[in-house]
Amino acid sequence: MGLLSRFRKRTPITIYDQIGGYQAIEVVVEDFYARVLADDQLAGFFTGTNMSRLKGKQTEFLPRLWAGRSHIPVRR
């Protein structure tokens, strides 16, 4: 390894990459809302909520948050 390569800026590994990317986020979101809806104290807050839409929005938001980039391709 040359001297110059030691000083090159390394791209930090993001939380998004650490957890496994988009597929992992889909699993996390599904699991989270399954647990929330199974909880008697929390489920009432989601009465009348379109859960499919909510999960989709959450799945779009988290990659942007955890990847630290302004645009992450989103699957639909």
Secondary structure, 3 states (H helix, E strand, C coil): CCHHHHHCCCCCCCHHHHHCHHHHHHHHHHHHHHHHHHCHHHHHHHCCCCHHHHHHHHHHHHHHHHHCCCCCCCCC
